[in-house]
Amino acid sequence: MLQNIYKFSKENQYNQAVFFLGYAHRKTMEKKILEHESKDDIKVNWSFYN
């Protein structure tokens, strides 16, 4: 899923988007986002809400 988001972000422009994620997956996804951002030149402004 994360790879698809970054691929879409490279190919398309948008102002806002929503990605619904179950709470149990939150920590894993945050870790993968940090890993991906260190490798890729595109930056997505992620906001996590409780």
PDBQT receptor file of N, H, CA, C and O in Angstrom, charges set to zero:
ATOM      1  N   MET A   1       0.819  -1.196   0.000  1.00  0.00    +0.000 N 
ATOM      2  CA  MET A   1       0.000   0.000   0.000  1.00  0.00    +0.000 C 
ATOM      3  C   MET A   1       0.860   1.255   0.000  1.00  0.00    +0.000 C 
ATOM      4  O   MET A   1       0.596   2.205  -0.737  1.00  0.00    +0.000 OA
ATOM      5  N   LEU A   2       1.873   1.246   0.822  1.00  0.00    +0.000 N 
ATOM      6  H   LEU A   2       2.087   0.475   1.421  1.00  0.00    +0.000 HD
ATOM      7  CA  LEU A   2       2.729   2.424   0.931  1.00  0.00    +0.000 C 
ATOM      8  C   LEU A   2       3.448   2.709  -0.378  1.00  0.00    +0.000 C 
ATOM      9  O   LEU A   2       3.568   3.867  -0.779  1.00  0.00    +0.000 OA
ATOM     10  N   GLN A   3       3.922   1.676  -1.041  1.00  0.00    +0.000 N 
ATOM     11  H   GLN A   3       3.825   0.736  -0.715  1.00  0.00    +0.000 HD
ATOM     12  CA  GLN A   3       4.574   1.863  -2.333  1.00  0.00    +0.000 C 
ATOM     13  C   GLN A   3       3.622   2.472  -3.351  1.00  0.00    +0.000 C 
ATOM     14  O   GLN A   3       4.020   3.317  -4.152  1.00  0.00    +0.000 OA
ATOM     15  N   ASN A   4       2.379   2.048  -3.321  1.00  0.00    +0.000 N 
ATOM     16  H   ASN A   4       2.056   1.361  -2.671  1.00  0.00    +0.000 HD
ATOM     17  CA  ASN A   4       1.383   2.605  -4.240  1.00  0.00    +0.000 C 
ATOM     18  C   ASN A   4       1.129   4.081  -3.965  1.00  0.00    +0.000 C 
ATOM     19  O   ASN A   4       0.944   4.862  -4.899  1.00  0.00    +0.000 OA
ATOM     20  N   ILE A   5       1.117   4.464  -2.713  1.00  0.00    +0.000 N 
ATOM     21  H   ILE A   5       1.266   3.830  -1.954  1.00  0.00    +0.000 HD
ATOM     22  CA  ILE A   5       0.908   5.874  -2.355  1.00  0.00    +0.000 C 
ATOM     23  C   ILE A   5       2.055   6.722  -2.885  1.00  0.00    +0.000 C 
ATOM     24  O   ILE A   5       1.825   7.781  -3.469  1.00  0.00    +0.000 OA
ATOM     25  N   TYR A   6       3.276   6.272  -2.689  1.00  0.00    +0.000 N 
ATOM     26  H   TYR A   6       3.464   5.412  -2.215  1.00  0.00    +0.000 HD
ATOM     27  CA  TYR A   6       4.427   7.041  -3.163  1.00  0.00    +0.000 C 
ATOM     28  C   TYR A   6       4.486   7.058  -4.696  1.00  0.00    +0.000 C 
ATOM     29  O   TYR A   6       4.849   8.073  -5.290  1.00  0.00    +0.000 OA
ATOM     30  N   LYS A   7       4.137   5.956  -5.325  1.00  0.00    +0.000 N 
ATOM     31  H   LYS A   7       3.842   5.132  -4.842  1.00  0.00    +0.000 HD
ATOM     32  CA  LYS A   7       4.117   5.927  -6.787  1.00  0.00    +0.000 C 
ATOM     33  C   LYS A   7       3.068   6.900  -7.322  1.00  0.00    +0.000 C 
ATOM     34  O   LYS A   7       3.335   7.651  -8.259  1.00  0.00    +0.000 OA
ATOM     35  N   PHE A   8       1.887   6.884  -6.733  1.00  0.00    +0.000 N 
ATOM     36  H   PHE A   8       1.670   6.273  -5.971  1.00  0.00    +0.000 HD
ATOM     37  CA  PHE A   8       0.832   7.805  -7.145  1.00  0.00    +0.000 C 
ATOM     38  C   PHE A   8       1.277   9.248  -6.929  1.00  0.00    +0.000 C 
ATOM     39  O   PHE A   8       1.002  10.111  -7.762  1.00  0.00    +0.000 OA
ATOM     40  N   SER A   9       1.961   9.514  -5.822  1.00  0.00    +0.000 N 
ATOM     41  H   SER A   9       2.184   8.813  -5.146  1.00  0.00    +0.000 HD
ATOM     42  CA  SER A   9       2.421  10.868  -5.505  1.00  0.00    +0.000 C 
ATOM     43  C   SER A   9       3.454  11.372  -6.504  1.00  0.00    +0.000 C 
ATOM     44  O   SER A   9       3.510  12.570  -6.784  1.00  0.00    +0.000 OA
ATOM     45  N   LYS A  10       4.262  10.481  -7.037  1.00  0.00    +0.000 N 
ATOM     46  H   LYS A  10       4.216   9.509  -6.809  1.00  0.00    +0.000 HD
ATOM     47  CA  LYS A  10       5.241  10.868  -8.045  1.00  0.00    +0.000 C 
ATOM     48  C   LYS A  10       4.578  11.220  -9.366  1.00  0.00    +0.000 C 
ATOM     49  O   LYS A  10       5.030  12.118 -10.077  1.00  0.00    +0.000 OA
ATOM     50  N   GLU A  11       3.507  10.512  -9.690  1.00  0.00    +0.000 N 
ATOM     51  H   GLU A  11       3.140   9.783  -9.113  1.00  0.00    +0.000 HD
ATOM     52  CA  GLU A  11       2.870  10.646 -10.995  1.00  0.00    +0.000 C 
ATOM     53  C   GLU A  11       1.730  11.660 -11.033  1.00  0.00    +0.000 C 
ATOM     54  O   GLU A  11       1.305  12.064 -12.115  1.00  0.00    +0.000 OA
ATOM     55  N   ASN A  12       1.229  12.076  -9.872  1.00  0.00    +0.000 N 
ATOM     56  H   ASN A  12       1.575  11.748  -8.993  1.00  0.00    +0.000 HD
ATOM     57  CA  ASN A  12       0.048  12.939  -9.803  1.00  0.00    +0.000 C 
ATOM     58  C   ASN A  12       0.239  14.041  -8.766  1.00  0.00    +0.000 C 
ATOM     59  O   ASN A  12       0.982  13.888  -7.797  1.00  0.00    +0.000 OA
ATOM     60  N   GLN A  13      -0.442  15.140  -8.995  1.00  0.00    +0.000 N 
ATOM     61  H   GLN A  13      -1.045  15.264  -9.783  1.00  0.00    +0.000 HD
ATOM     62  CA  GLN A  13      -0.441  16.228  -8.023  1.00  0.00    +0.000 C 
ATOM     63  C   GLN A  13      -1.780  16.237  -7.291  1.00  0.00    +0.000 C 
ATOM     64  O   GLN A  13      -2.829  15.993  -7.887  1.00  0.00    +0.000 OA
ATOM     65  N   TYR A  14      -1.729  16.517  -6.008  1.00  0.00    +0.000 N 
ATOM     66  H   TYR A  14      -0.877  16.714  -5.523  1.00  0.00    +0.000 HD
ATOM     67  CA  TYR A  14      -2.937  16.620  -5.210  1.00  0.00    +0.000 C 
ATOM     68  C   TYR A  14      -2.643  17.498  -4.000  1.00  0.00    +0.000 C 
ATOM     69  O   TYR A  14      -1.488  17.672  -3.609  1.00  0.00    +0.000 OA
ATOM     70  N   ASN A  15      -3.700  18.046  -3.414  1.00  0.00    +0.000 N 
ATOM     71  H   ASN A  15      -4.637  17.905  -3.732  1.00  0.00    +0.000 HD
ATOM     72  CA  ASN A  15      -3.533  18.903  -2.239  1.00  0.00    +0.000 C 
ATOM     73  C   ASN A  15      -3.719  18.129  -0.940  1.00  0.00    +0.000 C 
ATOM     74  O   ASN A  15      -3.001  18.357   0.034  1.00  0.00    +0.000 OA
ATOM     75  N   GLN A  16      -4.674  17.225  -0.930  1.00  0.00    +0.000 N 
ATOM     76  H   GLN A  16      -5.258  17.040  -1.721  1.00  0.00    +0.000 HD
ATOM     77  CA  GLN A  16      -4.958  16.442   0.264  1.00  0.00    +0.000 C 
ATOM     78  C   GLN A  16      -5.396  15.040  -0.131  1.00  0.00    +0.000 C 
ATOM     79  O   GLN A  16      -5.922  14.809  -1.220  1.00  0.00    +0.000 OA
ATOM     80  N   ALA A  17      -5.165  14.129   0.773  1.00  0.00    +0.000 N 
ATOM     81  H   ALA A  17      -4.738  14.316   1.657  1.00  0.00    +0.000 HD
ATOM     82  CA  ALA A  17      -5.624  12.759   0.585  1.00  0.00    +0.000 C 
ATOM     83  C   ALA A  17      -5.835  12.141   1.959  1.00  0.00    +0.000 C 
ATOM     84  O   ALA A  17      -5.297  12.621   2.957  1.00  0.00    +0.000 OA
ATOM     85  N   VAL A  18      -6.611  11.090   1.999  1.00  0.00    +0.000 N 
ATOM     86  H   VAL A  18      -7.048  10.700   1.188  1.00  0.00    +0.000 HD
ATOM     87  CA  VAL A  18      -6.872  10.387   3.254  1.00  0.00    +0.000 C 
ATOM     88  C   VAL A  18      -6.501   8.923   3.064  1.00  0.00    +0.000 C 
ATOM     89  O   VAL A  18      -6.868   8.294   2.071  1.00  0.00    +0.000 OA
ATOM     90  N   PHE A  19      -5.777   8.402   4.025  1.00  0.00    +0.000 N 
ATOM     91  H   PHE A  19      -5.479   8.912   4.831  1.00  0.00    +0.000 HD
ATOM     92  CA  PHE A  19      -5.404   6.991   4.026  1.00  0.00    +0.000 C 
ATOM     93  C   PHE A  19      -5.865   6.413   5.357  1.00  0.00    +0.000 C 
ATOM     94  O   PHE A  19      -5.281   6.702   6.401  1.00  0.00    +0.000 OA
ATOM     95  N   PHE A  20      -6.908   5.603   5.317  1.00  0.00    +0.000 N 
ATOM     96  H   PHE A  20      -7.383   5.369   4.469  1.00  0.00    +0.000 HD
ATOM     97  CA  PHE A  20      -7.432   4.994   6.526  1.00  0.00    +0.000 C 
ATOM     98  C   PHE A  20      -6.624   3.748   6.848  1.00  0.00    +0.000 C 
ATOM     99  O   PHE A  20      -6.353   2.911   5.986  1.00  0.00    +0.000 OA
ATOM    100  N   LEU A  21      -6.253   3.655   8.105  1.00  0.00    +0.000 N 
ATOM    101  H   LEU A  21      -6.473   4.334   8.805  1.00  0.00    +0.000 HD
ATOM    102  CA  LEU A  21      -5.395   2.582   8.550  1.00  0.00    +0.000 C 
ATOM    103  C   LEU A  21      -5.864   2.133   9.927  1.00  0.00    +0.000 C 
ATOM    104  O   LEU A  21      -6.142   2.962  10.793  1.00  0.00    +0.000 OA
ATOM    105  N   GLY A  22      -5.951   0.844  10.126  1.00  0.00    +0.000 N 
ATOM    106  H   GLY A  22      -5.726   0.170   9.422  1.00  0.00    +0.000 HD
ATOM    107  CA  GLY A  22      -6.317   0.327  11.441  1.00  0.00    +0.000 C 
ATOM    108  C   GLY A  22      -5.248   0.648  12.472  1.00  0.00    +0.000 C 
ATOM    109  O   GLY A  22      -4.057   0.646  12.162  1.00  0.00    +0.000 OA
ATOM    110  N   TYR A  23      -5.673   0.923  13.691  1.00  0.00    +0.000 N 
ATOM    111  H   TYR A  23      -6.641   0.925  13.943  1.00  0.00    +0.000 HD
ATOM    112  CA  TYR A  23      -4.749   1.336  14.743  1.00  0.00    +0.000 C 
ATOM    113  C   TYR A  23      -3.650   0.304  14.992  1.00  0.00    +0.000 C 
ATOM    114  O   TYR A  23      -2.519   0.670  15.311  1.00  0.00    +0.000 OA
ATOM    115  N   ALA A  24      -3.966  -0.956  14.852  1.00  0.00    +0.000 N 
ATOM    116  H   ALA A  24      -4.885  -1.253  14.593  1.00  0.00    +0.000 HD
ATOM    117  CA  ALA A  24      -2.980  -2.012  15.104  1.00  0.00    +0.000 C 
ATOM    118  C   ALA A  24      -1.810  -1.952  14.120  1.00  0.00    +0.000 C 
ATOM    119  O   ALA A  24      -0.740  -2.487  14.408  1.00  0.00    +0.000 OA
ATOM    120  N   HIS A  25      -1.997  -1.316  12.977  1.00  0.00    +0.000 N 
ATOM    121  H   HIS A  25      -2.867  -0.881  12.744  1.00  0.00    +0.000 HD
ATOM    122  CA  HIS A  25      -0.953  -1.226  11.952  1.00  0.00    +0.000 C 
ATOM    123  C   HIS A  25      -0.177   0.084  12.027  1.00  0.00    +0.000 C 
ATOM    124  O   HIS A  25       0.763   0.282  11.258  1.00  0.00    +0.000 OA
ATOM    125  N   ARG A  26      -0.540   0.957  12.911  1.00  0.00    +0.000 N 
ATOM    126  H   ARG A  26      -1.304   0.797  13.536  1.00  0.00    +0.000 HD
ATOM    127  CA  ARG A  26       0.016   2.312  12.955  1.00  0.00    +0.000 C 
ATOM    128  C   ARG A  26       1.528   2.333  13.157  1.00  0.00    +0.000 C 
ATOM    129  O   ARG A  26       2.242   2.964  12.378  1.00  0.00    +0.000 OA
ATOM    130  N   LYS A  27       2.026   1.657  14.185  1.00  0.00    +0.000 N 
ATOM    131  H   LYS A  27       1.446   1.144  14.818  1.00  0.00    +0.000 HD
ATOM    132  CA  LYS A  27       3.465   1.711  14.474  1.00  0.00    +0.000 C 
ATOM    133  C   LYS A  27       4.288   1.122  13.336  1.00  0.00    +0.000 C 
ATOM    134  O   LYS A  27       5.336   1.662  12.980  1.00  0.00    +0.000 OA
ATOM    135  N   THR A  28       3.823   0.033  12.773  1.00  0.00    +0.000 N 
ATOM    136  H   THR A  28       2.972  -0.405  13.062  1.00  0.00    +0.000 HD
ATOM    137  CA  THR A  28       4.536  -0.582  11.646  1.00  0.00    +0.000 C 
ATOM    138  C   THR A  28       4.573   0.358  10.454  1.00  0.00    +0.000 C 
ATOM    139  O   THR A  28       5.604   0.494   9.795  1.00  0.00    +0.000 OA
ATOM    140  N   MET A  29       3.442   1.012  10.175  1.00  0.00    +0.000 N 
ATOM    141  H   MET A  29       2.605   0.902  10.710  1.00  0.00    +0.000 HD
ATOM    142  CA  MET A  29       3.374   1.926   9.032  1.00  0.00    +0.000 C 
ATOM    143  C   MET A  29       4.266   3.147   9.267  1.00  0.00    +0.000 C 
ATOM    144  O   MET A  29       4.946   3.598   8.345  1.00  0.00    +0.000 OA
ATOM    145  N   GLU A  30       4.272   3.684  10.484  1.00  0.00    +0.000 N 
ATOM    146  H   GLU A  30       3.721   3.318  11.233  1.00  0.00    +0.000 HD
ATOM    147  CA  GLU A  30       5.152   4.823  10.788  1.00  0.00    +0.000 C 
ATOM    148  C   GLU A  30       6.612   4.444  10.547  1.00  0.00    +0.000 C 
ATOM    149  O   GLU A  30       7.375   5.236   9.994  1.00  0.00    +0.000 OA
ATOM    150  N   LYS A  31       7.000   3.254  10.954  1.00  0.00    +0.000 N 
ATOM    151  H   LYS A  31       6.380   2.611  11.404  1.00  0.00    +0.000 HD
ATOM    152  CA  LYS A  31       8.376   2.779  10.747  1.00  0.00    +0.000 C 
ATOM    153  C   LYS A  31       8.691   2.665   9.257  1.00  0.00    +0.000 C 
ATOM    154  O   LYS A  31       9.759   3.083   8.811  1.00  0.00    +0.000 OA
ATOM    155  N   LYS A  32       7.768   2.102   8.495  1.00  0.00    +0.000 N 
ATOM    156  H   LYS A  32       6.900   1.762   8.857  1.00  0.00    +0.000 HD
ATOM    157  CA  LYS A  32       7.989   1.944   7.056  1.00  0.00    +0.000 C 
ATOM    158  C   LYS A  32       8.051   3.287   6.344  1.00  0.00    +0.000 C 
ATOM    159  O   LYS A  32       8.803   3.449   5.383  1.00  0.00    +0.000 OA
ATOM    160  N   ILE A  33       7.264   4.250   6.813  1.00  0.00    +0.000 N 
ATOM    161  H   ILE A  33       6.653   4.119   7.593  1.00  0.00    +0.000 HD
ATOM    162  CA  ILE A  33       7.303   5.595   6.226  1.00  0.00    +0.000 C 
ATOM    163  C   ILE A  33       8.677   6.216   6.448  1.00  0.00    +0.000 C 
ATOM    164  O   ILE A  33       9.252   6.788   5.521  1.00  0.00    +0.000 OA
ATOM    165  N   LEU A  34       9.203   6.113   7.649  1.00  0.00    +0.000 N 
ATOM    166  H   LEU A  34       8.735   5.649   8.402  1.00  0.00    +0.000 HD
ATOM    167  CA  LEU A  34      10.535   6.665   7.937  1.00  0.00    +0.000 C 
ATOM    168  C   LEU A  34      11.602   5.991   7.083  1.00  0.00    +0.000 C 
ATOM    169  O   LEU A  34      12.493   6.667   6.569  1.00  0.00    +0.000 OA
ATOM    170  N   GLU A  35      11.528   4.690   6.925  1.00  0.00    +0.000 N 
ATOM    171  H   GLU A  35      10.803   4.141   7.343  1.00  0.00    +0.000 HD
ATOM    172  CA  GLU A  35      12.484   3.964   6.089  1.00  0.00    +0.000 C 
ATOM    173  C   GLU A  35      12.376   4.401   4.625  1.00  0.00    +0.000 C 
ATOM    174  O   GLU A  35      13.387   4.598   3.951  1.00  0.00    +0.000 OA
ATOM    175  N   HIS A  36      11.159   4.547   4.151  1.00  0.00    +0.000 N 
ATOM    176  H   HIS A  36      10.337   4.388   4.698  1.00  0.00    +0.000 HD
ATOM    177  CA  HIS A  36      10.941   4.910   2.747  1.00  0.00    +0.000 C 
ATOM    178  C   HIS A  36      11.425   6.328   2.480  1.00  0.00    +0.000 C 
ATOM    179  O   HIS A  36      12.028   6.586   1.438  1.00  0.00    +0.000 OA
ATOM    180  N   GLU A  37      11.171   7.248   3.403  1.00  0.00    +0.000 N 
ATOM    181  H   GLU A  37      10.681   7.038   4.249  1.00  0.00    +0.000 HD
ATOM    182  CA  GLU A  37      11.573   8.637   3.192  1.00  0.00    +0.000 C 
ATOM    183  C   GLU A  37      13.087   8.795   3.169  1.00  0.00    +0.000 C 
ATOM    184  O   GLU A  37      13.599   9.708   2.520  1.00  0.00    +0.000 OA
ATOM    185  N   SER A  38      13.801   7.937   3.853  1.00  0.00    +0.000 N 
ATOM    186  H   SER A  38      13.385   7.196   4.380  1.00  0.00    +0.000 HD
ATOM    187  CA  SER A  38      15.259   8.032   3.834  1.00  0.00    +0.000 C 
ATOM    188  C   SER A  38      15.832   7.560   2.496  1.00  0.00    +0.000 C 
ATOM    189  O   SER A  38      16.953   7.928   2.145  1.00  0.00    +0.000 OA
ATOM    190  N   LYS A  39      15.081   6.752   1.746  1.00  0.00    +0.000 N 
ATOM    191  H   LYS A  39      14.170   6.453   2.031  1.00  0.00    +0.000 HD
ATOM    192  CA  LYS A  39      15.545   6.210   0.470  1.00  0.00    +0.000 C 
ATOM    193  C   LYS A  39      15.062   7.000  -0.743  1.00  0.00    +0.000 C 
ATOM    194  O   LYS A  39      15.715   6.986  -1.787  1.00  0.00    +0.000 OA
ATOM    195  N   ASP A  40      13.927   7.687  -0.617  1.00  0.00    +0.000 N 
ATOM    196  H   ASP A  40      13.397   7.698   0.231  1.00  0.00    +0.000 HD
ATOM    197  CA  ASP A  40      13.282   8.306  -1.767  1.00  0.00    +0.000 C 
ATOM    198  C   ASP A  40      13.366   9.820  -1.686  1.00  0.00    +0.000 C 
ATOM    199  O   ASP A  40      13.495  10.390  -0.603  1.00  0.00    +0.000 OA
ATOM    200  N   ASP A  41      13.290  10.463  -2.841  1.00  0.00    +0.000 N 
ATOM    201  H   ASP A  41      13.185  10.000  -3.721  1.00  0.00    +0.000 HD
ATOM    202  CA  ASP A  41      13.381  11.915  -2.879  1.00  0.00    +0.000 C 
ATOM    203  C   ASP A  41      12.032  12.603  -2.698  1.00  0.00    +0.000 C 
ATOM    204  O   ASP A  41      11.988  13.802  -2.421  1.00  0.00    +0.000 OA
ATOM    205  N   ILE A  42      10.952  11.883  -2.846  1.00  0.00    +0.000 N 
ATOM    206  H   ILE A  42      10.987  10.909  -3.071  1.00  0.00    +0.000 HD
ATOM    207  CA  ILE A  42       9.632  12.490  -2.664  1.00  0.00    +0.000 C 
ATOM    208  C   ILE A  42       9.238  12.437  -1.191  1.00  0.00    +0.000 C 
ATOM    209  O   ILE A  42       9.437  11.426  -0.519  1.00  0.00    +0.000 OA
ATOM    210  N   LYS A  43       8.683  13.526  -0.707  1.00  0.00    +0.000 N 
ATOM    211  H   LYS A  43       8.521  14.348  -1.253  1.00  0.00    +0.000 HD
ATOM    212  CA  LYS A  43       8.263  13.620   0.684  1.00  0.00    +0.000 C 
ATOM    213  C   LYS A  43       6.756  13.816   0.743  1.00  0.00    +0.000 C 
ATOM    214  O   LYS A  43       6.204  14.680   0.061  1.00  0.00    +0.000 OA
ATOM    215  N   VAL A  44       6.108  13.019   1.551  1.00  0.00    +0.000 N 
ATOM    216  H   VAL A  44       6.557  12.318   2.104  1.00  0.00    +0.000 HD
ATOM    217  CA  VAL A  44       4.678  13.132   1.778  1.00  0.00    +0.000 C 
ATOM    218  C   VAL A  44       4.499  13.634   3.204  1.00  0.00    +0.000 C 
ATOM    219  O   VAL A  44       5.116  13.106   4.129  1.00  0.00    +0.000 OA
ATOM    220  N   ASN A  45       3.670  14.636   3.388  1.00  0.00    +0.000 N 
ATOM    221  H   ASN A  45       3.168  15.064   2.637  1.00  0.00    +0.000 HD
ATOM    222  CA  ASN A  45       3.425  15.192   4.711  1.00  0.00    +0.000 C 
ATOM    223  C   ASN A  45       2.365  14.344   5.417  1.00  0.00    +0.000 C 
ATOM    224  O   ASN A  45       1.168  14.537   5.203  1.00  0.00    +0.000 OA
ATOM    225  N   TRP A  46       2.805  13.412   6.252  1.00  0.00    +0.000 N 
ATOM    226  H   TRP A  46       3.778  13.255   6.426  1.00  0.00    +0.000 HD
ATOM    227  CA  TRP A  46       1.912  12.510   6.935  1.00  0.00    +0.000 C 
ATOM    228  C   TRP A  46       1.447  13.121   8.252  1.00  0.00    +0.000 C 
ATOM    229  O   TRP A  46       2.240  13.714   8.983  1.00  0.00    +0.000 OA
ATOM    230  N   SER A  47       0.148  12.970   8.552  1.00  0.00    +0.000 N 
ATOM    231  H   SER A  47      -0.495  12.488   7.958  1.00  0.00    +0.000 HD
ATOM    232  CA  SER A  47      -0.422  13.382   9.844  1.00  0.00    +0.000 C 
ATOM    233  C   SER A  47      -1.182  12.202  10.397  1.00  0.00    +0.000 C 
ATOM    234  O   SER A  47      -2.020  11.612   9.716  1.00  0.00    +0.000 OA
ATOM    235  N   PHE A  48      -0.885  11.862  11.634  1.00  0.00    +0.000 N 
ATOM    236  H   PHE A  48      -0.204  12.342  12.188  1.00  0.00    +0.000 HD
ATOM    237  CA  PHE A  48      -1.578  10.753  12.306  1.00  0.00    +0.000 C 
ATOM    238  C   PHE A  48      -2.469  11.320  13.397  1.00  0.00    +0.000 C 
ATOM    239  O   PHE A  48      -2.034  12.145  14.201  1.00  0.00    +0.000 OA
ATOM    240  N   TYR A  49      -3.712  10.877  13.420  1.00  0.00    +0.000 N 
ATOM    241  H   TYR A  49      -4.066  10.208  12.767  1.00  0.00    +0.000 HD
ATOM    242  CA  TYR A  49      -4.677  11.366  14.395  1.00  0.00    +0.000 C 
ATOM    243  C   TYR A  49      -5.111  10.205  15.283  1.00  0.00    +0.000 C 
ATOM    244  O   TYR A  49      -5.250   9.070  14.826  1.00  0.00    +0.000 OA
ATOM    245  N   ASN A  50      -5.316  10.506  16.527  1.00  0.00    +0.000 N 
ATOM    246  H   ASN A  50      -5.203  11.428  16.898  1.00  0.00    +0.000 HD
ATOM    247  CA  ASN A  50      -5.783   9.486  17.485  1.00  0.00    +0.000 C 
ATOM    248  C   ASN A  50      -7.290   9.404  17.472  1.00  0.00    +0.000 C 
ATOM    249  O   ASN A  50      -7.872   8.607  18.207  1.00  0.00    +0.000 OA
TER     250      ASN A  50
